[in-house]
Amino acid sequence: MDNIEVNFIIEPYEEYISDVLASELGEIGFDSFVPNEIGLDAYISKKSFDESKIKNLLSDFPFEASIDYKVTQIESKNWNEEWEKHYFEPIVIGNDCVIHSSFHKNVPKANYDIVIDPKMAFGTGHHETTSLVIGQLLLMDLKGKTLLDMGCGTAVLAILAAMRGAKGIVAIDIDTWCTENSIENIAINHIFGIDVRLGGAELLDGSHFDIVLANINRNILLADMEQYANCLSVGGELYMSGFYNEDIPLIEAEANRNGLKLIEFNEKNNWVVVKTVKS
């Protein structure tokens, strides 16, 4: 499958600007990002690419930074090699979980050892939103609980949930790259019982879960929260991330409209994860 690579150069470069740019690009169809020392490389399928959307995004970008870009059409890459060269290093979260790739050596010891070989899929644990949700998973009692990982990316969250005793796990993503990569990562970790599905919230009709994880972005969360809530019984928990602290009032208002009560939130570099419970 042919893809489009867009190389963004940010001047002056700040990591938080790169994070915001990646988040907003995700809302216009980009599905993989590789940070570098001067900006961000972003990837999107050729059929989904619309350069006018990039121009509109940059014209309304909320920070005073000069952002230039170059567009290149590429063929499929060895994404493990790209991550190894540019970004992905082992990460330890909460002193209990280590996430690394199969090419890493001298990996730190932890109670939960997860191998992720990312392709064009988001979710190595490095981004604040992923690490925030992982932090929540490490605190939950998951034994015997049914769980949905919505927007699963690499399936890192579903894999950790399985390691911690969750059952009847479903992992869903709209991107074929992500579902294929999820299946590969699940196999690498010798995990069984995770049902990987290609699609969106339309797949949730008739489903029921004790816990729903949705690490996506604000607009999709707002649009699909009703479907997430409908999957939960009374007392079920919905954890959402992929947005900023200042977005919490919008998220909470939509949660309230769907019978969900915001219980708490955690923050990391202005990114947040919120816990809601169905009443």
Secondary structure as UniProt FT lines:
FT   STRAND          3..11
FT   HELIX           15..26
FT   TURN            27..29
FT   STRAND          32..35
FT   STRAND          39..45
FT   HELIX           46..48
FT   HELIX           51..59
FT   STRAND          66..74
FT   HELIX           79..86
FT   STRAND          91..93
FT   TURN            94..96
FT   STRAND          97..100
FT   TURN            102..103
FT   STRAND          112..115
FT   HELIX           128..137
FT   TURN            138..139
FT   TURN            143..144
FT   STRAND          146..150
FT   TURN            153..154
FT   HELIX           156..163
FT   TURN            164..165
FT   STRAND          167..173
FT   HELIX           176..188
FT   TURN            189..190
FT   STRAND          194..198
FT   HELIX           201..204
FT   TURN            205..206
FT   STRAND          209..215
FT   HELIX           218..230
FT   STRAND          232..244
FT   HELIX           245..247
FT   HELIX           248..257
FT   TURN            258..259
FT   STRAND          260..268
FT   TURN            269..270
FT   STRAND          271..278
//
